[in-house]
Amino acid sequence: LTPRARLRLAQLVVEHGWTHTAAATLFMVSARTAKKWSDRYRAEGPAGMADRSSRPRSSPTKTRVGLVRRIVRLRWRHRLGPVQIAGRLGMAASTVHAV
């Protein structure tokens, strides 16, 4: 849904007393989606209808910066591939390859 359609859906539920199911049917979305947007409208008003980033807030399994630098240095200075670098650093070749 566009932000404008989300706002209209939420207003139908919150201000006009429509059920989540009825509003969802009109906008061709699930009742769960209609509830999500109406709840957000109650909490944040029209500003809550804007798109939000889907980017994760954190990446706990992300390879540390220092380790990435070591991998890049070995790859460029010694022209080693992922398997050789993984052997030297004691890590999975797939991790090295992902860098």
Biopython code that builds the backbone (N, CA, C, O; Angstrom):
import numpy as np
from Bio.PDB.StructureBuilder import StructureBuilder

atoms = [
    (1, "LEU", "N", (0.827, -1.193, 0.000)),
    (1, "LEU", "CA", (0.000, 0.000, 0.000)),
    (1, "LEU", "C", (0.868, 1.252, 0.000)),
    (1, "LEU", "O", (1.963, 1.267, 0.563)),
    (2, "THR", "N", (0.374, 2.268, -0.622)),
    (2, "THR", "CA", (1.064, 3.559, -0.576)),
    (2, "THR", "C", (0.770, 4.217, 0.776)),
    (2, "THR", "O", (-0.203, 3.856, 1.438)),
    (3, "PRO", "N", (1.589, 5.165, 1.185)),
    (3, "PRO", "CA", (1.300, 5.857, 2.447)),
    (3, "PRO", "C", (-0.100, 6.482, 2.471)),
    (3, "PRO", "O", (-0.756, 6.492, 3.513)),
    (4, "ARG", "N", (-0.551, 6.997, 1.343)),
    (4, "ARG", "CA", (-1.884, 7.601, 1.285)),
    (4, "ARG", "C", (-2.973, 6.536, 1.486)),
    (4, "ARG", "O", (-3.958, 6.781, 2.183)),
    (5, "ALA", "N", (-2.799, 5.363, 0.881)),
    (5, "ALA", "CA", (-3.773, 4.280, 1.046)),
    (5, "ALA", "C", (-3.761, 3.754, 2.484)),
    (5, "ALA", "O", (-4.812, 3.430, 3.036)),
    (6, "ARG", "N", (-2.572, 3.670, 3.087)),
    (6, "ARG", "CA", (-2.475, 3.245, 4.488)),
    (6, "ARG", "C", (-3.246, 4.199, 5.386)),
    (6, "ARG", "O", (-3.973, 3.780, 6.287)),
    (7, "LEU", "N", (-3.074, 5.492, 5.124)),
    (7, "LEU", "CA", (-3.764, 6.504, 5.917)),
    (7, "LEU", "C", (-5.271, 6.349, 5.778)),
    (7, "LEU", "O", (-5.995, 6.391, 6.773)),
    (8, "ARG", "N", (-5.741, 6.174, 4.569)),
    (8, "ARG", "CA", (-7.192, 6.024, 4.340)),
    (8, "ARG", "C", (-7.715, 4.768, 5.029)),
    (8, "ARG", "O", (-8.768, 4.805, 5.667)),
    (9, "LEU", "N", (-6.994, 3.666, 4.907)),
    (9, "LEU", "CA", (-7.388, 2.416, 5.564)),
    (9, "LEU", "C", (-7.469, 2.625, 7.076)),
    (9, "LEU", "O", (-8.453, 2.245, 7.710)),
    (10, "ALA", "N", (-6.434, 3.228, 7.644)),
    (10, "ALA", "CA", (-6.395, 3.444, 9.093)),
    (10, "ALA", "C", (-7.519, 4.367, 9.547)),
    (10, "ALA", "O", (-8.117, 4.144, 10.600)),
    (11, "GLN", "N", (-7.807, 5.388, 8.771)),
    (11, "GLN", "CA", (-8.889, 6.308, 9.132)),
    (11, "GLN", "C", (-10.243, 5.609, 9.099)),
    (11, "GLN", "O", (-11.096, 5.870, 9.948)),
    (12, "LEU", "N", (-10.444, 4.729, 8.131)),
    (12, "LEU", "CA", (-11.708, 3.991, 8.080)),
    (12, "LEU", "C", (-11.906, 3.166, 9.346)),
    (12, "LEU", "O", (-13.008, 3.108, 9.893)),
    (13, "VAL", "N", (-10.834, 2.528, 9.807)),
    (13, "VAL", "CA", (-10.929, 1.681, 10.999)),
    (13, "VAL", "C", (-11.056, 2.528, 12.260)),
    (13, "VAL", "O", (-11.953, 2.301, 13.072)),
    (14, "VAL", "N", (-10.164, 3.502, 12.428)),
    (14, "VAL", "CA", (-10.090, 4.265, 13.676)),
    (14, "VAL", "C", (-11.205, 5.299, 13.796)),
    (14, "VAL", "O", (-11.863, 5.387, 14.833)),
    (15, "GLU", "N", (-11.418, 6.071, 12.750)),
    (15, "GLU", "CA", (-12.342, 7.195, 12.848)),
    (15, "GLU", "C", (-13.765, 6.879, 12.398)),
    (15, "GLU", "O", (-14.716, 7.520, 12.845)),
    (16, "HIS", "N", (-13.911, 5.904, 11.525)),
    (16, "HIS", "CA", (-15.243, 5.602, 10.999)),
    (16, "HIS", "C", (-15.807, 4.278, 11.506)),
    (16, "HIS", "O", (-16.923, 3.902, 11.149)),
    (17, "GLY", "N", (-15.050, 3.576, 12.329)),
    (17, "GLY", "CA", (-15.555, 2.375, 12.978)),
    (17, "GLY", "C", (-15.627, 1.122, 12.119)),
    (17, "GLY", "O", (-16.319, 0.171, 12.483)),
    (18, "TRP", "N", (-14.937, 1.097, 10.997)),
    (18, "TRP", "CA", (-14.933, -0.109, 10.173)),
    (18, "TRP", "C", (-14.174, -1.210, 10.908)),
    (18, "TRP", "O", (-13.295, -0.933, 11.724)),
    (19, "THR", "N", (-14.518, -2.446, 10.614)),
    (19, "THR", "CA", (-13.756, -3.568, 11.165)),
    (19, "THR", "C", (-12.481, -3.723, 10.344)),
    (19, "THR", "O", (-12.392, -3.269, 9.204)),
    (20, "HIS", "N", (-11.497, -4.379, 10.957)),
    (20, "HIS", "CA", (-10.251, -4.633, 10.232)),
    (20, "HIS", "C", (-10.522, -5.469, 8.987)),
    (20, "HIS", "O", (-9.936, -5.230, 7.931)),
    (21, "THR", "N", (-11.406, -6.442, 9.115)),
    (21, "THR", "CA", (-11.708, -7.331, 7.993)),
    (21, "THR", "C", (-12.348, -6.575, 6.837)),
    (21, "THR", "O", (-11.979, -6.783, 5.681)),
    (22, "ALA", "N", (-13.303, -5.703, 7.137)),
    (22, "ALA", "CA", (-13.984, -4.948, 6.080)),
    (22, "ALA", "C", (-13.020, -4.004, 5.369)),
    (22, "ALA", "O", (-13.022, -3.925, 4.140)),
    (23, "ALA", "N", (-12.207, -3.296, 6.125)),
    (23, "ALA", "CA", (-11.239, -2.381, 5.519)),
    (23, "ALA", "C", (-10.194, -3.158, 4.721)),
    (23, "ALA", "O", (-9.778, -2.728, 3.645)),
    (24, "ALA", "N", (-9.776, -4.298, 5.254)),
    (24, "ALA", "CA", (-8.789, -5.124, 4.557)),
    (24, "ALA", "C", (-9.336, -5.622, 3.227)),
    (24, "ALA", "O", (-8.618, -5.646, 2.227)),
    (25, "THR", "N", (-10.591, -6.016, 3.213)),
    (25, "THR", "CA", (-11.219, -6.482, 1.978)),
    (25, "THR", "C", (-11.259, -5.362, 0.940)),
    (25, "THR", "O", (-10.965, -5.593, -0.233)),
    (26, "LEU", "N", (-11.616, -4.167, 1.361)),
    (26, "LEU", "CA", (-11.690, -3.028, 0.450)),
    (26, "LEU", "C", (-10.328, -2.712, -0.177)),
    (26, "LEU", "O", (-10.242, -2.399, -1.364)),
    (27, "PHE", "N", (-9.270, -2.797, 0.629)),
    (27, "PHE", "CA", (-7.936, -2.457, 0.143)),
    (27, "PHE", "C", (-7.142, -3.670, -0.339)),
    (27, "PHE", "O", (-5.972, -3.549, -0.701)),
    (28, "MET", "N", (-7.785, -4.841, -0.341)),
    (28, "MET", "CA", (-7.179, -6.090, -0.814)),
    (28, "MET", "C", (-5.878, -6.437, -0.076)),
    (28, "MET", "O", (-4.866, -6.772, -0.690)),
    (29, "VAL", "N", (-5.937, -6.346, 1.255)),
    (29, "VAL", "CA", (-4.836, -6.757, 2.117)),
    (29, "VAL", "C", (-5.407, -7.662, 3.200)),
    (29, "VAL", "O", (-6.624, -7.820, 3.300)),
    (30, "SER", "N", (-4.541, -8.253, 4.006)),
    (30, "SER", "CA", (-5.016, -9.114, 5.084)),
    (30, "SER", "C", (-5.536, -8.274, 6.252)),
    (30, "SER", "O", (-5.192, -7.100, 6.390)),
    (31, "ALA", "N", (-6.357, -8.886, 7.077)),
    (31, "ALA", "CA", (-6.866, -8.201, 8.267)),
    (31, "ALA", "C", (-5.715, -7.863, 9.212)),
    (31, "ALA", "O", (-5.753, -6.852, 9.913)),
    (32, "ARG", "N", (-4.700, -8.710, 9.224)),
    (32, "ARG", "CA", (-3.527, -8.461, 10.062)),
    (32, "ARG", "C", (-2.819, -7.169, 9.623)),
    (32, "ARG", "O", (-2.377, -6.378, 10.456)),
    (33, "THR", "N", (-2.721, -6.972, 8.309)),
    (33, "THR", "CA", (-2.107, -5.754, 7.788)),
    (33, "THR", "C", (-2.947, -4.536, 8.144)),
    (33, "THR", "O", (-2.411, -3.494, 8.521)),
    (34, "ALA", "N", (-4.252, -4.667, 8.024)),
    (34, "ALA", "CA", (-5.147, -3.562, 8.382)),
    (34, "ALA", "C", (-4.997, -3.210, 9.860)),
    (34, "ALA", "O", (-5.000, -2.034, 10.223)),
    (35, "LYS", "N", (-4.867, -4.220, 10.704)),
    (35, "LYS", "CA", (-4.684, -3.981, 12.138)),
    (35, "LYS", "C", (-3.351, -3.289, 12.401)),
    (35, "LYS", "O", (-3.272, -2.375, 13.222)),
    (36, "LYS", "N", (-2.306, -3.725, 11.704)),
    (36, "LYS", "CA", (-0.988, -3.113, 11.879)),
    (36, "LYS", "C", (-1.039, -1.618, 11.580)),
    (36, "LYS", "O", (-0.535, -0.811, 12.361)),
    (37, "TRP", "N", (-1.646, -1.247, 10.451)),
    (37, "TRP", "CA", (-1.680, 0.159, 10.064)),
    (37, "TRP", "C", (-2.609, 0.971, 10.955)),
    (37, "TRP", "O", (-2.313, 2.126, 11.261)),
    (38, "SER", "N", (-3.718, 0.394, 11.372)),
    (38, "SER", "CA", (-4.619, 1.148, 12.255)),
    (38, "SER", "C", (-3.992, 1.334, 13.640)),
    (38, "SER", "O", (-4.150, 2.391, 14.251)),
    (39, "ASP", "N", (-3.288, 0.325, 14.135)),
    (39, "ASP", "CA", (-2.592, 0.461, 15.421)),
    (39, "ASP", "C", (-1.504, 1.534, 15.341)),
    (39, "ASP", "O", (-1.340, 2.333, 16.262)),
    (40, "ARG", "N", (-0.773, 1.542, 14.242)),
    (40, "ARG", "CA", (0.284, 2.542, 14.084)),
    (40, "ARG", "C", (-0.314, 3.944, 13.950)),
    (40, "ARG", "O", (0.263, 4.919, 14.434)),
    (41, "TYR", "N", (-1.457, 4.039, 13.299)),
    (41, "TYR", "CA", (-2.135, 5.334, 13.160)),
    (41, "TYR", "C", (-2.574, 5.844, 14.529)),
    (41, "TYR", "O", (-2.437, 7.032, 14.823)),
    (42, "ARG", "N", (-3.098, 4.956, 15.362)),
    (42, "ARG", "CA", (-3.496, 5.350, 16.721)),
    (42, "ARG", "C", (-2.292, 5.850, 17.518)),
    (42, "ARG", "O", (-2.388, 6.832, 18.253)),
    (43, "ALA", "N", (-1.172, 5.171, 17.365)),
    (43, "ALA", "CA", (0.018, 5.499, 18.150)),
    (43, "ALA", "C", (0.770, 6.723, 17.629)),
    (43, "ALA", "O", (1.262, 7.530, 18.418)),
    (44, "GLU", "N", (0.863, 6.866, 16.300)),
    (44, "GLU", "CA", (1.734, 7.892, 15.734)),
    (44, "GLU", "C", (1.028, 8.919, 14.864)),
    (44, "GLU", "O", (1.634, 9.912, 14.461)),
    (45, "GLY", "N", (-0.230, 8.693, 14.573)),
    (45, "GLY", "CA", (-0.947, 9.622, 13.705)),
    (45, "GLY", "C", (-0.551, 9.447, 12.250)),
    (45, "GLY", "O", (0.045, 8.434, 11.885)),
    (46, "PRO", "N", (-0.877, 10.427, 11.417)),
    (46, "PRO", "CA", (-0.577, 10.327, 9.986)),
    (46, "PRO", "C", (0.910, 10.130, 9.672)),
    (46, "PRO", "O", (1.250, 9.515, 8.662)),
    (47, "ALA", "N", (1.787, 10.641, 10.518)),
    (47, "ALA", "CA", (3.230, 10.487, 10.280)),
    (47, "ALA", "C", (3.659, 9.022, 10.323)),
    (47, "ALA", "O", (4.659, 8.654, 9.707)),
    (48, "GLY", "N", (2.920, 8.193, 11.037)),
    (48, "GLY", "CA", (3.254, 6.777, 11.143)),
    (48, "GLY", "C", (2.977, 5.971, 9.892)),
    (48, "GLY", "O", (3.336, 4.795, 9.823)),
    (49, "MET", "N", (2.343, 6.580, 8.903)),
    (49, "MET", "CA", (2.004, 5.870, 7.672)),
    (49, "MET", "C", (3.143, 5.871, 6.656)),
    (49, "MET", "O", (3.055, 5.198, 5.629)),
    (50, "ALA", "N", (4.199, 6.612, 6.929)),
    (50, "ALA", "CA", (5.332, 6.705, 6.002)),
    (50, "ALA", "C", (6.093, 5.384, 5.947)),
    (50, "ALA", "O", (6.060, 4.590, 6.887)),
    (51, "ASP", "N", (6.777, 5.168, 4.828)),
    (51, "ASP", "CA", (7.618, 3.983, 4.683)),
    (51, "ASP", "C", (8.740, 4.031, 5.709)),
    (51, "ASP", "O", (9.235, 5.103, 6.059)),
    (52, "ARG", "N", (9.132, 2.861, 6.183)),
    (52, "ARG", "CA", (10.254, 2.753, 7.104)),
    (52, "ARG", "C", (11.312, 1.859, 6.489)),
    (52, "ARG", "O", (11.018, 1.028, 5.631)),
    (53, "SER", "N", (12.521, 2.034, 6.927)),
    (53, "SER", "CA", (13.615, 1.217, 6.426)),
    (53, "SER", "C", (13.447, -0.220, 6.907)),
    (53, "SER", "O", (13.040, -0.464, 8.043)),
    (54, "SER", "N", (13.765, -1.164, 6.030)),
    (54, "SER", "CA", (13.717, -2.572, 6.421)),
    (54, "SER", "C", (15.114, -3.086, 6.775)),
    (54, "SER", "O", (15.308, -4.278, 7.015)),
    (55, "ARG", "N", (16.077, -2.173, 6.804)),
    (55, "ARG", "CA", (17.446, -2.537, 7.137)),
    (55, "ARG", "C", (17.519, -2.982, 8.598)),
    (55, "ARG", "O", (16.920, -2.350, 9.468)),
    (56, "PRO", "N", (18.238, -4.053, 8.869)),
    (56, "PRO", "CA", (18.373, -4.487, 10.263)),
    (56, "PRO", "C", (19.068, -3.425, 11.111)),
    (56, "PRO", "O", (19.947, -2.713, 10.626)),
    (57, "ARG", "N", (18.675, -3.323, 12.359)),
    (57, "ARG", "CA", (19.294, -2.345, 13.253)),
    (57, "ARG", "C", (20.721, -2.743, 13.617)),
    (57, "ARG", "O", (21.570, -1.886, 13.863)),
    (58, "SER", "N", (20.976, -4.037, 13.648)),
    (58, "SER", "CA", (22.319, -4.514, 13.941)),
    (58, "SER", "C", (22.569, -5.809, 13.182)),
    (58, "SER", "O", (21.633, -6.485, 12.754)),
    (59, "SER", "N", (23.843, -6.143, 13.022)),
    (59, "SER", "CA", (24.247, -7.389, 12.373)),
    (59, "SER", "C", (25.250, -8.076, 13.289)),
    (59, "SER", "O", (26.458, -7.930, 13.101)),
    (60, "PRO", "N", (24.768, -8.822, 14.277)),
    (60, "PRO", "CA", (25.672, -9.393, 15.274)),
    (60, "PRO", "C", (26.677, -10.396, 14.711)),
    (60, "PRO", "O", (27.719, -10.620, 15.326)),
    (61, "THR", "N", (26.392, -11.001, 13.564)),
    (61, "THR", "CA", (27.320, -11.980, 13.000)),
    (61, "THR", "C", (28.210, -11.380, 11.918)),
    (61, "THR", "O", (28.920, -12.109, 11.225)),
    (62, "LYS", "N", (28.178, -10.072, 11.768)),
    (62, "LYS", "CA", (28.992, -9.397, 10.761)),
    (62, "LYS", "C", (30.472, -9.572, 11.096)),
    (62, "LYS", "O", (30.865, -9.522, 12.261)),
    (63, "THR", "N", (31.283, -9.778, 10.065)),
    (63, "THR", "CA", (32.720, -9.956, 10.251)),
    (63, "THR", "C", (33.338, -8.648, 10.751)),
    (63, "THR", "O", (33.079, -7.576, 10.204)),
    (64, "ARG", "N", (34.154, -8.756, 11.794)),
    (64, "ARG", "CA", (34.769, -7.576, 12.401)),
    (64, "ARG", "C", (35.656, -6.829, 11.400)),
    (64, "ARG", "O", (36.250, -7.438, 10.510)),
    (65, "VAL", "N", (35.739, -5.519, 11.556)),
    (65, "VAL", "CA", (36.487, -4.665, 10.630)),
    (65, "VAL", "C", (37.962, -5.065, 10.576)),
    (65, "VAL", "O", (38.546, -5.127, 9.495)),
    (66, "GLY", "N", (38.561, -5.335, 11.723)),
    (66, "GLY", "CA", (39.973, -5.723, 11.751)),
    (66, "GLY", "C", (40.236, -7.000, 10.979)),
    (66, "GLY", "O", (41.253, -7.126, 10.296)),
    (67, "LEU", "N", (39.322, -7.940, 11.088)),
    (67, "LEU", "CA", (39.462, -9.205, 10.372)),
    (67, "LEU", "C", (39.278, -9.005, 8.871)),
    (67, "LEU", "O", (39.972, -9.627, 8.066)),
    (68, "VAL", "N", (38.357, -8.150, 8.505)),
    (68, "VAL", "CA", (38.150, -7.841, 7.083)),
    (68, "VAL", "C", (39.425, -7.242, 6.500)),
    (68, "VAL", "O", (39.824, -7.593, 5.390)),
    (69, "ARG", "N", (40.060, -6.348, 7.234)),
    (69, "ARG", "CA", (41.312, -5.738, 6.759)),
    (69, "ARG", "C", (42.406, -6.781, 6.566)),
    (69, "ARG", "O", (43.146, -6.734, 5.584)),
    (70, "ARG", "N", (42.510, -7.728, 7.506)),
    (70, "ARG", "CA", (43.521, -8.788, 7.380)),
    (70, "ARG", "C", (43.251, -9.645, 6.155)),
    (70, "ARG", "O", (44.178, -10.008, 5.431)),
    (71, "ILE", "N", (41.989, -9.970, 5.921)),
    (71, "ILE", "CA", (41.620, -10.783, 4.755)),
    (71, "ILE", "C", (41.983, -10.054, 3.467)),
    (71, "ILE", "O", (42.586, -10.636, 2.565)),
    (72, "VAL", "N", (41.618, -8.789, 3.386)),
    (72, "VAL", "CA", (41.901, -8.001, 2.180)),
    (72, "VAL", "C", (43.408, -7.871, 1.971)),
    (72, "VAL", "O", (43.894, -7.983, 0.846)),
    (73, "ARG", "N", (44.138, -7.635, 3.049)),
    (73, "ARG", "CA", (45.594, -7.511, 2.943)),
    (73, "ARG", "C", (46.219, -8.804, 2.416)),
    (73, "ARG", "O", (47.068, -8.756, 1.526)),
    (74, "LEU", "N", (45.813, -9.954, 2.949)),
    (74, "LEU", "CA", (46.343, -11.232, 2.471)),
    (74, "LEU", "C", (45.957, -11.484, 1.016)),
    (74, "LEU", "O", (46.749, -12.015, 0.237)),
    (75, "ARG", "N", (44.763, -11.108, 0.667)),
    (75, "ARG", "CA", (44.300, -11.345, -0.701)),
    (75, "ARG", "C", (45.096, -10.495, -1.699)),
    (75, "ARG", "O", (45.472, -10.978, -2.767)),
    (76, "TRP", "N", (45.350, -9.235, -1.349)),
    (76, "TRP", "CA", (46.035, -8.343, -2.287)),
    (76, "TRP", "C", (47.558, -8.502, -2.255)),
    (76, "TRP", "O", (48.192, -8.550, -3.309)),
    (77, "ARG", "N", (48.141, -8.584, -1.081)),
    (77, "ARG", "CA", (49.606, -8.647, -0.994)),
    (77, "ARG", "C", (50.158, -10.009, -1.389)),
    (77, "ARG", "O", (51.191, -10.097, -2.052)),
    (78, "HIS", "N", (49.471, -11.065, -0.983)),
    (78, "HIS", "CA", (49.996, -12.409, -1.220)),
    (78, "HIS", "C", (49.235, -13.158, -2.300)),
    (78, "HIS", "O", (49.568, -14.296, -2.629)),
    (79, "ARG", "N", (48.199, -12.510, -2.855)),
    (79, "ARG", "CA", (47.400, -13.099, -3.936)),
    (79, "ARG", "C", (46.871, -14.482, -3.558)),
    (79, "ARG", "O", (46.935, -15.421, -4.351)),
    (80, "LEU", "N", (46.349, -14.591, -2.339)),
    (80, "LEU", "CA", (45.803, -15.855, -1.853)),
    (80, "LEU", "C", (44.300, -15.905, -2.080)),
    (80, "LEU", "O", (43.630, -14.873, -2.108)),
    (81, "GLY", "N", (43.783, -17.105, -2.241)),
    (81, "GLY", "CA", (42.351, -17.306, -2.396)),
    (81, "GLY", "C", (41.689, -17.558, -1.048)),
    (81, "GLY", "O", (42.368, -17.601, -0.022)),
    (82, "PRO", "N", (40.372, -17.725, -1.042)),
    (82, "PRO", "CA", (39.626, -17.912, 0.204)),
    (82, "PRO", "C", (40.068, -19.122, 1.028)),
    (82, "PRO", "O", (40.116, -19.047, 2.255)),
    (83, "VAL", "N", (40.387, -20.220, 0.376)),
    (83, "VAL", "CA", (40.764, -21.434, 1.115)),
    (83, "VAL", "C", (42.096, -21.228, 1.826)),
    (83, "VAL", "O", (42.240, -21.598, 2.991)),
    (84, "GLN", "N", (43.074, -20.637, 1.130)),
    (84, "GLN", "CA", (44.384, -20.407, 1.746)),
    (84, "GLN", "C", (44.292, -19.387, 2.888)),
    (84, "GLN", "O", (44.904, -19.569, 3.941)),
    (85, "ILE", "N", (43.534, -18.330, 2.675)),
    (85, "ILE", "CA", (43.373, -17.311, 3.719)),
    (85, "ILE", "C", (42.656, -17.907, 4.923)),
    (85, "ILE", "O", (43.032, -17.645, 6.065)),
    (86, "ALA", "N", (41.630, -18.706, 4.670)),
    (86, "ALA", "CA", (40.887, -19.342, 5.762)),
    (86, "ALA", "C", (41.802, -20.239, 6.579)),
    (86, "ALA", "O", (41.698, -20.277, 7.805)),
    (87, "GLY", "N", (42.693, -20.958, 5.916)),
    (87, "GLY", "CA", (43.647, -21.816, 6.616)),
    (87, "GLY", "C", (44.586, -21.018, 7.497)),
    (87, "GLY", "O", (44.889, -21.428, 8.617)),
    (88, "ARG", "N", (45.043, -19.892, 7.006)),
    (88, "ARG", "CA", (45.963, -19.049, 7.785)),
    (88, "ARG", "C", (45.273, -18.390, 8.979)),
    (88, "ARG", "O", (45.869, -18.252, 10.047)),
    (89, "LEU", "N", (44.016, -17.984, 8.792)),
    (89, "LEU", "CA", (43.317, -17.248, 9.851)),
    (89, "LEU", "C", (42.447, -18.135, 10.731)),
    (89, "LEU", "O", (41.917, -17.673, 11.741)),
    (90, "GLY", "N", (42.294, -19.401, 10.360)),
    (90, "GLY", "CA", (41.496, -20.321, 11.168)),
    (90, "GLY", "C", (40.010, -20.012, 11.141)),
    (90, "GLY", "O", (39.348, -19.997, 12.178)),
    (91, "MET", "N", (39.499, -19.768, 9.959)),
    (91, "MET", "CA", (38.074, -19.468, 9.818)),
    (91, "MET", "C", (37.531, -20.177, 8.582)),
    (91, "MET", "O", (38.284, -20.796, 7.829)),
    (92, "ALA", "N", (36.236, -20.084, 8.383)),
    (92, "ALA", "CA", (35.597, -20.744, 7.251)),
    (92, "ALA", "C", (35.934, -20.026, 5.947)),
    (92, "ALA", "O", (35.982, -18.797, 5.895)),
    (93, "ALA", "N", (36.166, -20.810, 4.901)),
    (93, "ALA", "CA", (36.454, -20.241, 3.586)),
    (93, "ALA", "C", (35.269, -19.435, 3.070)),
    (93, "ALA", "O", (35.451, -18.454, 2.349)),
    (94, "SER", "N", (34.059, -19.842, 3.433)),
    (94, "SER", "CA", (32.871, -19.109, 2.983)),
    (94, "SER", "C", (32.839, -17.694, 3.566)),
    (94, "SER", "O", (32.368, -16.762, 2.913)),
    (95, "THR", "N", (33.339, -17.534, 4.788)),
    (95, "THR", "CA", (33.408, -16.204, 5.398)),
    (95, "THR", "C", (34.406, -15.338, 4.645)),
    (95, "THR", "O", (34.138, -14.172, 4.355)),
    (96, "VAL", "N", (35.560, -15.919, 4.331)),
    (96, "VAL", "CA", (36.584, -15.184, 3.586)),
    (96, "VAL", "C", (36.050, -14.815, 2.208)),
    (96, "VAL", "O", (36.251, -13.695, 1.739)),
    (97, "HIS", "N", (35.382, -15.739, 1.574)),
    (97, "HIS", "CA", (34.844, -15.495, 0.235)),
    (97, "HIS", "C", (33.789, -14.388, 0.254)),
    (97, "HIS", "O", (33.674, -13.625, -0.705)),
    (98, "ALA", "N", (33.028, -14.298, 1.329)),
    (98, "ALA", "CA", (31.984, -13.276, 1.442)),
    (98, "ALA", "C", (32.567, -11.871, 1.557)),
    (98, "ALA", "O", (31.911, -10.886, 1.217)),
    (99, "VAL", "N", (33.807, -11.791, 2.041)),
    (99, "VAL", "CA", (34.457, -10.486, 2.164)),
    (99, "VAL", "C", (34.941, -10.090, 0.797)),
    (99, "VAL", "O", (35.528, -9.020, 0.635)),
]
sb = StructureBuilder()
sb.init_structure("model")
sb.init_model(0)
sb.init_chain("A")
sb.init_seg("    ")
for serial, (resi, resn, name, xyz) in enumerate(atoms, 1):
    if name == "N":
        sb.init_residue(resn, " ", resi, " ")
    sb.init_atom(name, np.array(xyz, "f"), 0.0, 1.0, " ", f" {name:<3s}", serial, name[0])
structure = sb.get_structure()
